[in-house]
């Protein structure tokens, strides 16, 4: 019998990180997300990838 539910992913995102930011940074983040039609989480992931490229 086939398993029911979501399929397993190759690289699960199961680690939570909590970050506190000020109002100005949050506003800029929300503007960026609206312009690029992405979530805050995806924008932060992209930023981390750019930071860690080098």
PQR file of N, CA, C, O and H, with PARSE charges and radii, in Angstrom:
ATOM      1  N   UNK A   1       0.842  -1.182   0.000 -0.4000 1.5000
ATOM      2  CA  UNK A   1       0.000   0.000   0.000 -0.0000 2.0000
ATOM      3  C   UNK A   1       0.886   1.244   0.000  0.5500 1.7000
ATOM      4  O   UNK A   1       1.879   1.311   0.724 -0.5500 1.4000
ATOM      5  N   UNK A   2       0.520   2.208  -0.806 -0.4000 1.5000
ATOM      6  CA  UNK A   2       1.287   3.447  -0.941 -0.0000 2.0000
ATOM      7  C   UNK A   2       1.120   4.325   0.296  0.5500 1.7000
ATOM      8  O   UNK A   2       0.029   4.403   0.862 -0.5500 1.4000
ATOM      9  H   UNK A   2      -0.287   2.154  -1.394  0.4000 1.0000
ATOM     10  N   UNK A   3       2.216   4.995   0.722 -0.4000 1.5000
ATOM     11  CA  UNK A   3       2.126   5.916   1.857 -0.0000 2.0000
ATOM     12  C   UNK A   3       1.362   7.167   1.454  0.5500 1.7000
ATOM     13  O   UNK A   3       1.438   7.615   0.310 -0.5500 1.4000
ATOM     14  H   UNK A   3       3.102   4.931   0.262  0.4000 1.0000
ATOM     15  N   UNK A   4       0.634   7.719   2.396 -0.4000 1.5000
ATOM     16  CA  UNK A   4      -0.147   8.928   2.158 -0.0000 2.0000
ATOM     17  C   UNK A   4       0.583  10.110   2.803  0.5500 1.7000
ATOM     18  O   UNK A   4       1.187   9.972   3.867 -0.5500 1.4000
ATOM     19  H   UNK A   4       0.572   7.355   3.326  0.4000 1.0000
ATOM     20  N   UNK A   5       0.520  11.265   2.151 -0.4000 1.5000
ATOM     21  CA  UNK A   5       1.133  12.467   2.707 -0.0000 2.0000
ATOM     22  C   UNK A   5       2.110  13.086   1.737  0.5500 1.7000
ATOM     23  O   UNK A   5       2.222  12.673   0.583 -0.5500 1.4000
ATOM     24  H   UNK A   5       0.030  11.378   1.287  0.4000 1.0000
ATOM     25  N   UNK A   6       2.815  14.084   2.230 -0.4000 1.5000
ATOM     26  CA  UNK A   6       3.781  14.783   1.389 -0.0000 2.0000
ATOM     27  C   UNK A   6       4.979  13.887   1.120  0.5500 1.7000
ATOM     28  O   UNK A   6       5.406  13.121   1.984 -0.5500 1.4000
ATOM     29  H   UNK A   6       2.725  14.419   3.168  0.4000 1.0000
ATOM     30  N   UNK A   7       5.517  13.995  -0.094 -0.4000 1.5000
ATOM     31  CA  UNK A   7       6.730  13.220  -0.394 -0.0000 2.0000
ATOM     32  C   UNK A   7       7.937  13.788   0.365  0.5500 1.7000
ATOM     33  O   UNK A   7       7.994  14.977   0.676 -0.5500 1.4000
ATOM     34  H   UNK A   7       5.170  14.618  -0.796  0.4000 1.0000
ATOM     35  N   UNK A   8       8.887  12.910   0.649 -0.4000 1.5000
ATOM     36  CA  UNK A   8      10.109  13.339   1.326 -0.0000 2.0000
ATOM     37  C   UNK A   8      10.899  14.253   0.397  0.5500 1.7000
ATOM     38  O   UNK A   8      10.974  14.015  -0.808 -0.5500 1.4000
ATOM     39  H   UNK A   8       8.840  11.944   0.396  0.4000 1.0000
ATOM     40  N   UNK A   9      11.491  15.307   0.975 -0.4000 1.5000
ATOM     41  CA  UNK A   9      12.307  16.221   0.183 -0.0000 2.0000
ATOM     42  C   UNK A   9      13.773  15.888   0.397  0.5500 1.7000
ATOM     43  O   UNK A   9      14.154  15.321   1.421 -0.5500 1.4000
ATOM     44  H   UNK A   9      11.431  15.500   1.954  0.4000 1.0000
ATOM     45  N   UNK A  10      14.591  16.251  -0.585 -0.4000 1.5000
ATOM     46  CA  UNK A  10      16.017  15.942  -0.516 -0.0000 2.0000
ATOM     47  C   UNK A  10      16.715  16.726   0.590  0.5500 1.7000
ATOM     48  O   UNK A  10      17.577  16.191   1.286 -0.5500 1.4000
ATOM     49  H   UNK A  10      14.282  16.712  -1.416  0.4000 1.0000
ATOM     50  N   UNK A  11      16.338  18.007   0.753 -0.4000 1.5000
ATOM     51  CA  UNK A  11      16.996  18.865   1.735 -0.0000 2.0000
ATOM     52  C   UNK A  11      15.920  19.536   2.594  0.5500 1.7000
ATOM     53  O   UNK A  11      15.551  20.679   2.326 -0.5500 1.4000
ATOM     54  H   UNK A  11      15.638  18.442   0.188  0.4000 1.0000
ATOM     55  N   UNK A  12      15.410  18.846   3.620 -0.4000 1.5000
ATOM     56  CA  UNK A  12      14.323  19.420   4.418 -0.0000 2.0000
ATOM     57  C   UNK A  12      14.749  20.669   5.176  0.5500 1.7000
ATOM     58  O   UNK A  12      15.886  20.779   5.635 -0.5500 1.4000
ATOM     59  H   UNK A  12      15.710  17.917   3.837  0.4000 1.0000
ATOM     60  N   UNK A  13      13.820  21.603   5.298 -0.4000 1.5000
ATOM     61  CA  UNK A  13      14.080  22.849   6.036 -0.0000 2.0000
ATOM     62  C   UNK A  13      13.429  22.703   7.415  0.5500 1.7000
ATOM     63  O   UNK A  13      12.292  23.126   7.627 -0.5500 1.4000
ATOM     64  H   UNK A  13      12.897  21.513   4.925  0.4000 1.0000
ATOM     65  N   UNK A  14      14.158  22.106   8.331 -0.4000 1.5000
ATOM     66  CA  UNK A  14      13.596  21.797   9.637 -0.0000 2.0000
ATOM     67  C   UNK A  14      14.268  22.551  10.788  0.5500 1.7000
ATOM     68  O   UNK A  14      14.069  22.201  11.951 -0.5500 1.4000
ATOM     69  H   UNK A  14      15.081  21.763   8.159  0.4000 1.0000
ATOM     70  N   UNK A  15      15.057  23.574  10.477 -0.4000 1.5000
ATOM     71  CA  UNK A  15      15.723  24.367  11.515 -0.0000 2.0000
ATOM     72  C   UNK A  15      15.104  25.760  11.542  0.5500 1.7000
ATOM     73  O   UNK A  15      15.030  26.436  10.516 -0.5500 1.4000
ATOM     74  H   UNK A  15      15.219  23.858   9.532  0.4000 1.0000
ATOM     75  N   UNK A  16      14.660  26.181  12.720 -0.4000 1.5000
ATOM     76  CA  UNK A  16      14.071  27.506  12.897 -0.0000 2.0000
ATOM     77  C   UNK A  16      15.121  28.469  13.444  0.5500 1.7000
ATOM     78  O   UNK A  16      15.929  28.115  14.304 -0.5500 1.4000
ATOM     79  H   UNK A  16      14.720  25.632  13.554  0.4000 1.0000
ATOM     80  N   UNK A  17      15.088  29.694  12.923 -0.4000 1.5000
ATOM     81  CA  UNK A  17      15.966  30.755  13.420 -0.0000 2.0000
ATOM     82  C   UNK A  17      15.082  31.962  13.711  0.5500 1.7000
ATOM     83  O   UNK A  17      14.256  32.352  12.885 -0.5500 1.4000
ATOM     84  H   UNK A  17      14.432  29.981  12.225  0.4000 1.0000
ATOM     85  N   UNK A  18      15.260  32.540  14.874 -0.4000 1.5000
ATOM     86  CA  UNK A  18      14.491  33.726  15.235 -0.0000 2.0000
ATOM     87  C   UNK A  18      15.427  34.935  15.182  0.5500 1.7000
ATOM     88  O   UNK A  18      16.518  34.919  15.751 -0.5500 1.4000
ATOM     89  H   UNK A  18      15.931  32.223  15.544  0.4000 1.0000
ATOM     90  N   UNK A  19      14.977  35.977  14.490 -0.4000 1.5000
ATOM     91  CA  UNK A  19      15.783  37.182  14.340 -0.0000 2.0000
ATOM     92  C   UNK A  19      14.929  38.391  14.685  0.5500 1.7000
ATOM     93  O   UNK A  19      13.773  38.483  14.270 -0.5500 1.4000
ATOM     94  H   UNK A  19      14.091  35.990  14.027  0.4000 1.0000
ATOM     95  N   UNK A  20      15.496  39.310  15.438 -0.4000 1.5000
ATOM     96  CA  UNK A  20      14.792  40.554  15.762 -0.0000 2.0000
ATOM     97  C   UNK A  20      15.349  41.652  14.880  0.5500 1.7000
ATOM     98  O   UNK A  20      16.564  41.818  14.773 -0.5500 1.4000
ATOM     99  H   UNK A  20      16.435  39.236  15.774  0.4000 1.0000
ATOM    100  N   UNK A  21      14.451  42.409  14.243 -0.4000 1.5000
ATOM    101  CA  UNK A  21      14.868  43.518  13.390 -0.0000 2.0000
ATOM    102  C   UNK A  21      14.069  44.762  13.756  0.5500 1.7000
ATOM    103  O   UNK A  21      13.008  44.675  14.373 -0.5500 1.4000
ATOM    104  H   UNK A  21      13.464  42.274  14.330  0.4000 1.0000
ATOM    105  N   UNK A  22      14.591  45.916  13.368 -0.4000 1.5000
ATOM    106  CA  UNK A  22      13.889  47.160  13.667 -0.0000 2.0000
ATOM    107  C   UNK A  22      12.819  47.438  12.607  0.5500 1.7000
ATOM    108  O   UNK A  22      12.757  46.759  11.582 -0.5500 1.4000
ATOM    109  H   UNK A  22      15.454  45.987  12.866  0.4000 1.0000
ATOM    110  N   UNK A  23      11.989  48.434  12.863 -0.4000 1.5000
ATOM    111  CA  UNK A  23      10.870  48.770  11.970 -0.0000 2.0000
ATOM    112  C   UNK A  23      11.340  49.147  10.568  0.5500 1.7000
ATOM    113  O   UNK A  23      10.726  48.753   9.576 -0.5500 1.4000
ATOM    114  H   UNK A  23      12.040  48.986  13.696  0.4000 1.0000
ATOM    115  N   UNK A  24      12.433  49.913  10.487 -0.4000 1.5000
ATOM    116  CA  UNK A  24      12.928  50.363   9.187 -0.0000 2.0000
ATOM    117  C   UNK A  24      13.379  49.170   8.335  0.5500 1.7000
ATOM    118  O   UNK A  24      13.068  49.100   7.146 -0.5500 1.4000
ATOM    119  H   UNK A  24      12.931  50.233  11.292  0.4000 1.0000
ATOM    120  N   UNK A  25      14.103  48.245   8.941 -0.4000 1.5000
ATOM    121  CA  UNK A  25      14.563  47.059   8.223 -0.0000 2.0000
ATOM    122  C   UNK A  25      13.382  46.206   7.791  0.5500 1.7000
ATOM    123  O   UNK A  25      13.360  45.688   6.674 -0.5500 1.4000
ATOM    124  H   UNK A  25      14.356  48.302   9.907  0.4000 1.0000
ATOM    125  N   UNK A  26      12.406  46.058   8.668 -0.4000 1.5000
ATOM    126  CA  UNK A  26      11.212  45.273   8.336 -0.0000 2.0000
ATOM    127  C   UNK A  26      10.452  45.904   7.168  0.5500 1.7000
ATOM    128  O   UNK A  26       9.983  45.202   6.273 -0.5500 1.4000
ATOM    129  H   UNK A  26      12.424  46.478   9.575  0.4000 1.0000
ATOM    130  N   UNK A  27      10.338  47.210   7.184 -0.4000 1.5000
ATOM    131  CA  UNK A  27       9.656  47.920   6.107 -0.0000 2.0000
ATOM    132  C   UNK A  27      10.376  47.721   4.778  0.5500 1.7000
ATOM    133  O   UNK A  27       9.740  47.491   3.749 -0.5500 1.4000
ATOM    134  H   UNK A  27      10.720  47.780   7.911  0.4000 1.0000
ATOM    135  N   UNK A  28      11.702  47.812   4.802 -0.4000 1.5000
ATOM    136  CA  UNK A  28      12.495  47.606   3.584 -0.0000 2.0000
ATOM    137  C   UNK A  28      12.358  46.166   3.094  0.5500 1.7000
ATOM    138  O   UNK A  28      12.269  45.921   1.890 -0.5500 1.4000
ATOM    139  H   UNK A  28      12.219  48.000   5.637  0.4000 1.0000
ATOM    140  N   UNK A  29      12.340  45.221   4.023 -0.4000 1.5000
ATOM    141  CA  UNK A  29      12.177  43.811   3.667 -0.0000 2.0000
ATOM    142  C   UNK A  29      10.813  43.570   3.023  0.5500 1.7000
ATOM    143  O   UNK A  29      10.719  42.876   2.010 -0.5500 1.4000
ATOM    144  H   UNK A  29      12.412  45.419   5.000  0.4000 1.0000
ATOM    145  N   UNK A  30       9.771  44.130   3.596 -0.4000 1.5000
ATOM    146  CA  UNK A  30       8.426  43.972   3.040 -0.0000 2.0000
ATOM    147  C   UNK A  30       8.326  44.593   1.650  0.5500 1.7000
ATOM    148  O   UNK A  30       7.700  44.020   0.757 -0.5500 1.4000
ATOM    149  H   UNK A  30       9.847  44.693   4.419  0.4000 1.0000
ATOM    150  N   UNK A  31       8.938  45.759   1.462 -0.4000 1.5000
ATOM    151  CA  UNK A  31       8.949  46.400   0.142 -0.0000 2.0000
ATOM    152  C   UNK A  31       9.657  45.511  -0.883  0.5500 1.7000
ATOM    153  O   UNK A  31       9.171  45.329  -1.999 -0.5500 1.4000
ATOM    154  H   UNK A  31       9.446  46.224   2.187  0.4000 1.0000
ATOM    155  N   UNK A  32      10.801  44.966  -0.493 -0.4000 1.5000
ATOM    156  CA  UNK A  32      11.550  44.079  -1.390 -0.0000 2.0000
ATOM    157  C   UNK A  32      10.702  42.863  -1.763  0.5500 1.7000
ATOM    158  O   UNK A  32      10.658  42.460  -2.925 -0.5500 1.4000
ATOM    159  H   UNK A  32      11.196  45.115   0.414  0.4000 1.0000
ATOM    160  N   UNK A  33      10.041  42.293  -0.782 -0.4000 1.5000
ATOM    161  CA  UNK A  33       9.218  41.100  -1.017 -0.0000 2.0000
ATOM    162  C   UNK A  33       8.052  41.405  -1.964  0.5500 1.7000
ATOM    163  O   UNK A  33       7.733  40.599  -2.838 -0.5500 1.4000
ATOM    164  H   UNK A  33      10.076  42.620   0.163  0.4000 1.0000
ATOM    165  N   UNK A  34       7.425  42.559  -1.791 -0.4000 1.5000
ATOM    166  CA  UNK A  34       6.327  42.933  -2.679 -0.0000 2.0000
ATOM    167  C   UNK A  34       6.819  43.138  -4.100  0.5500 1.7000
ATOM    168  O   UNK A  34       6.176  42.693  -5.050 -0.5500 1.4000
ATOM    169  H   UNK A  34       7.684  43.214  -1.081  0.4000 1.0000
ATOM    170  N   UNK A  35       7.954  43.808  -4.255 -0.4000 1.5000
ATOM    171  CA  UNK A  35       8.509  44.084  -5.583 -0.0000 2.0000
ATOM    172  C   UNK A  35       8.907  42.800  -6.309  0.5500 1.7000
ATOM    173  O   UNK A  35       8.770  42.706  -7.529 -0.5500 1.4000
ATOM    174  H   UNK A  35       8.477  44.170  -3.484  0.4000 1.0000
ATOM    175  N   UNK A  36       9.394  41.822  -5.567 -0.4000 1.5000
ATOM    176  CA  UNK A  36       9.888  40.585  -6.173 -0.0000 2.0000
ATOM    177  C   UNK A  36       8.912  39.427  -6.031  0.5500 1.7000
ATOM    178  O   UNK A  36       9.201  38.310  -6.460 -0.5500 1.4000
ATOM    179  H   UNK A  36       9.506  41.898  -4.576  0.4000 1.0000
ATOM    180  N   UNK A  37       7.763  39.689  -5.434 -0.4000 1.5000
ATOM    181  CA  UNK A  37       6.702  38.696  -5.272 -0.0000 2.0000
ATOM    182  C   UNK A  37       7.217  37.407  -4.610  0.5500 1.7000
ATOM    183  O   UNK A  37       6.985  36.302  -5.099 -0.5500 1.4000
ATOM    184  H   UNK A  37       7.528  40.597  -5.086  0.4000 1.0000
ATOM    185  N   UNK A  38       7.928  37.586  -3.476 -0.4000 1.5000
ATOM    186  CA  UNK A  38       8.433  36.444  -2.715 -0.0000 2.0000
ATOM    187  C   UNK A  38       8.092  36.642  -1.243  0.5500 1.7000
ATOM    188  O   UNK A  38       7.734  37.742  -0.822 -0.5500 1.4000
ATOM    189  H   UNK A  38       8.117  38.484  -3.079  0.4000 1.0000
ATOM    190  N   UNK A  39       8.205  35.582  -0.474 -0.4000 1.5000
ATOM    191  CA  UNK A  39       7.926  35.658   0.956 -0.0000 2.0000
ATOM    192  C   UNK A  39       9.141  36.224   1.698  0.5500 1.7000
ATOM    193  O   UNK A  39      10.248  36.272   1.161 -0.5500 1.4000
ATOM    194  H   UNK A  39       8.495  34.688  -0.816  0.4000 1.0000
ATOM    195  N   UNK A  40       8.911  36.645   2.930 -0.4000 1.5000
ATOM    196  CA  UNK A  40      10.022  37.143   3.752 -0.0000 2.0000
ATOM    197  C   UNK A  40      11.054  36.036   3.960  0.5500 1.7000
ATOM    198  O   UNK A  40      12.260  36.280   3.922 -0.5500 1.4000
ATOM    199  H   UNK A  40       8.012  36.606   3.366  0.4000 1.0000
ATOM    200  N   UNK A  41      10.564  34.823   4.178 -0.4000 1.5000
ATOM    201  CA  UNK A  41      11.470  33.698   4.391 -0.0000 2.0000
ATOM    202  C   UNK A  41      12.376  33.484   3.192  0.5500 1.7000
ATOM    203  O   UNK A  41      13.583  33.296   3.347 -0.5500 1.4000
ATOM    204  H   UNK A  41       9.584  34.625   4.209  0.4000 1.0000
ATOM    205  N   UNK A  42      11.798  33.513   1.991 -0.4000 1.5000
ATOM    206  CA  UNK A  42      12.599  33.305   0.785 -0.0000 2.0000
ATOM    207  C   UNK A  42      13.609  34.436   0.594  0.5500 1.7000
ATOM    208  O   UNK A  42      14.743  34.187   0.184 -0.5500 1.4000
ATOM    209  H   UNK A  42      10.818  33.666   1.865  0.4000 1.0000
ATOM    210  N   UNK A  43      13.212  35.666   0.886 -0.4000 1.5000
ATOM    211  CA  UNK A  43      14.129  36.795   0.765 -0.0000 2.0000
ATOM    212  C   UNK A  43      15.308  36.640   1.728  0.5500 1.7000
ATOM    213  O   UNK A  43      16.451  36.915   1.364 -0.5500 1.4000
ATOM    214  H   UNK A  43      12.291  35.868   1.219  0.4000 1.0000
ATOM    215  N   UNK A  44      15.031  36.206   2.939 -0.4000 1.5000
ATOM    216  CA  UNK A  44      16.098  36.024   3.933 -0.0000 2.0000
ATOM    217  C   UNK A  44      17.013  34.885   3.520  0.5500 1.7000
ATOM    218  O   UNK A  44      18.230  34.986   3.673 -0.5500 1.4000
ATOM    219  H   UNK A  44      14.103  35.982   3.235  0.4000 1.0000
ATOM    220  N   UNK A  45      16.442  33.794   2.995 -0.4000 1.5000
ATOM    221  CA  UNK A  45      17.273  32.688   2.509 -0.0000 2.0000
ATOM    222  C   UNK A  45      18.201  33.152   1.389  0.5500 1.7000
ATOM    223  O   UNK A  45      19.382  32.803   1.373 -0.5500 1.4000
ATOM    224  H   UNK A  45      15.453  33.712   2.870  0.4000 1.0000
ATOM    225  N   UNK A  46      17.665  33.942   0.451 -0.4000 1.5000
ATOM    226  CA  UNK A  46      18.487  34.460  -0.645 -0.0000 2.0000
ATOM    227  C   UNK A  46      19.615  35.340  -0.109  0.5500 1.7000
ATOM    228  O   UNK A  46      20.750  35.258  -0.579 -0.5500 1.4000
ATOM    229  H   UNK A  46      16.707  34.226   0.464  0.4000 1.0000
ATOM    230  N   UNK A  47      19.300  36.177   0.870 -0.4000 1.5000
ATOM    231  CA  UNK A  47      20.313  37.036   1.470 -0.0000 2.0000
ATOM    232  C   UNK A  47      21.413  36.235   2.150  0.5500 1.7000
ATOM    233  O   UNK A  47      22.591  36.573   2.034 -0.5500 1.4000
ATOM    234  H   UNK A  47      18.378  36.244   1.251  0.4000 1.0000
ATOM    235  N   UNK A  48      21.039  35.181   2.853 -0.4000 1.5000
ATOM    236  CA  UNK A  48      22.032  34.327   3.502 -0.0000 2.0000
ATOM    237  C   UNK A  48      22.921  33.629   2.468  0.5500 1.7000
ATOM    238  O   UNK A  48      24.132  33.516   2.656 -0.5500 1.4000
ATOM    239  H   UNK A  48      20.082  34.906   2.947  0.4000 1.0000
ATOM    240  N   UNK A  49      22.313  33.168   1.386 -0.4000 1.5000
ATOM    241  CA  UNK A  49      23.100  32.512   0.336 -0.0000 2.0000
ATOM    242  C   UNK A  49      24.127  33.484  -0.259  0.5500 1.7000
ATOM    243  O   UNK A  49      25.278  33.111  -0.486 -0.5500 1.4000
ATOM    244  H   UNK A  49      21.329  33.260   1.234  0.4000 1.0000
ATOM    245  N   UNK A  50      23.704  34.736  -0.511 -0.4000 1.5000
ATOM    246  CA  UNK A  50      24.645  35.738  -1.040 -0.0000 2.0000
ATOM    247  C   UNK A  50      25.772  35.997  -0.039  0.5500 1.7000
ATOM    248  O   UNK A  50      26.937  36.103  -0.425 -0.5500 1.4000
ATOM    249  H   UNK A  50      22.769  35.039  -0.327  0.4000 1.0000
ATOM    250  N   UNK A  51      25.434  36.097   1.214 -0.4000 1.5000
ATOM    251  CA  UNK A  51      26.412  36.359   2.257 -0.0000 2.0000
ATOM    252  C   UNK A  51      27.427  35.222   2.359  0.5500 1.7000
ATOM    253  O   UNK A  51      28.616  35.461   2.568 -0.5500 1.4000
ATOM    254  H   UNK A  51      24.488  36.011   1.528  0.4000 1.0000
ATOM    255  N   UNK A  52      26.951  33.990   2.212 -0.4000 1.5000
ATOM    256  CA  UNK A  52      27.807  32.822   2.397 -0.0000 2.0000
ATOM    257  C   UNK A  52      28.493  32.344   1.117  0.5500 1.7000
ATOM    258  O   UNK A  52      29.249  31.373   1.157 -0.5500 1.4000
ATOM    259  H   UNK A  52      25.984  33.796   2.043  0.4000 1.0000
ATOM    260  N   UNK A  53      28.247  33.000  -0.009 -0.4000 1.5000
ATOM    261  CA  UNK A  53      28.879  32.602  -1.272 -0.0000 2.0000
ATOM    262  C   UNK A  53      30.399  32.653  -1.207  0.5500 1.7000
ATOM    263  O   UNK A  53      31.074  31.771  -1.737 -0.5500 1.4000
ATOM    264  H   UNK A  53      27.633  33.789  -0.041  0.4000 1.0000
ATOM    265  N   UNK A  54      30.925  33.652  -0.579 -0.4000 1.5000
ATOM    266  CA  UNK A  54      32.391  33.838  -0.570 -0.0000 2.0000
ATOM    267  C   UNK A  54      33.067  32.972   0.446  0.5500 1.7000
ATOM    268  O   UNK A  54      34.290  33.013   0.576 -0.5500 1.4000
ATOM    269  H   UNK A  54      30.377  34.369  -0.149  0.4000 1.0000
TER
END
